[in-house]
Every structure is written in C-alpha cells, then in structure tokens.
Amino acid sequence: MKEINVVKVIDGDTFKDSRNKYYRLAGVDAPEKVEKGYSRAKEILKQKVEHEQVYIKEVGKSYGRSVVEARVKGEKGSVNNTLRRAGF
C-alpha cells in the first residue's frame, strides 16, 4: 500500500493528493453534482479523508485517475466500505 496526503475531496468518490494526483474509490458510485445525494456523499468522504494521511491500493484506472481501495491511517475499515454502507 502507498501512503498519500489528501488535500481535497472533489465529490463523493474522488479526491486528490498533495501532488495533484486524482483518485477514485473502487466499488463506489456516488451521485453526480446534479443528482440527489451528491452533497451527502461528498460530506461523508470529506469527513473521512480530507487533510488526512490515507493508505491506498490501486486496483485499476478510470479517466486518468487511479481507482483505489483506501484506508485512513490508524483505522481498520476501508473508506470504500464506509461509502458503500451509506448506500453509495
């Protein structure tokens, strides 16, 4: 696993690191900006990862972004599972 520092959450399933690289959560399909639930998904992800050290494991690529499984340093569960349990 690789460790990154998340500087900004873009939406409910995408964030970027301190080197301006974008990551998308594997297995999470958060609503787009015009869809119901967008703000909730973005806020959940923001609370979990923004300004945190996060461990990622790349599992693919999508639109120039790494698709990853992510876990916040010091936590056991994945960020992906948190969003999936919330219905995304």
N, C-alpha and C positions, 0 to 999 in steps of 0.2 A: 504494500500500500504506500501511496505517496501522500505527504502532508502538504497542505496548502493553507494560505490565509485568505479567507473570503472577505472581500471588501464591499460587495454589493449584490443584493438579490434583485434579479431582473423581473421575474414573475414567479408563479407558483411552482415551477420545476426547473428554473435556470438561475445560475449565479455566476459571478466572475471572481477571479482571484487577484492578488496584488500585482500579477504580471499581465493583467488584462486578458487572461485566457478564460473562455466561457465553458461552463459545464452544464449538462442536462442530467436530471435524475432518471436512472433506468427504471422502467416499470411504473412511472408516474405520469398521468395525463391530466395536468391541471388546466382549468379553463383559460381561454384567451381573454384579453383585456375587455372585450365587449360581451363576454358571457357571464352568466350568473355563477357566483362562487370565486371569481377571479381574486377579489380583494382578500377573501378568507384564506385561500391557498397561499397567496403571496405573503400574508402576515404570518402564517404558521412557519413557512420556510425562513422568513426574515428573523423571527424569534429564535429559531434553531441555529442558523448558521452565520448570519451577518456579523462580521467582526470577530469571528471565531476561527480557531485552528481546526481544520477538518481533514480527516483521512479519506482518500478516495481510491477507488479501484476502477480503472477504465474497463468497460465491457463492450464498447463499440464507439461508433462515430455517427453524428447526425448533423447535417447542415453546418459543417465546420466546427462543431462543438464535440467535446468528448462526452460520451454517455457513461455515467458513473454510478457506482454504489458509494454512498457517502456516510461517514460516521463522525460525529463531533468528538474531538479529543476528550477523553475522560468519561464518555458514555458508552454503554454496551450496545444499545439498539441502533439500527441504521436510520438515517434521516428519511430514506426511501420508505421504510415501513411506517414511520410516523405519518407521512403524507398519505400512504395507502390506507392506513387505519382511519384517517379522517375522510376517506371517500374519494380520494383523487388517484 
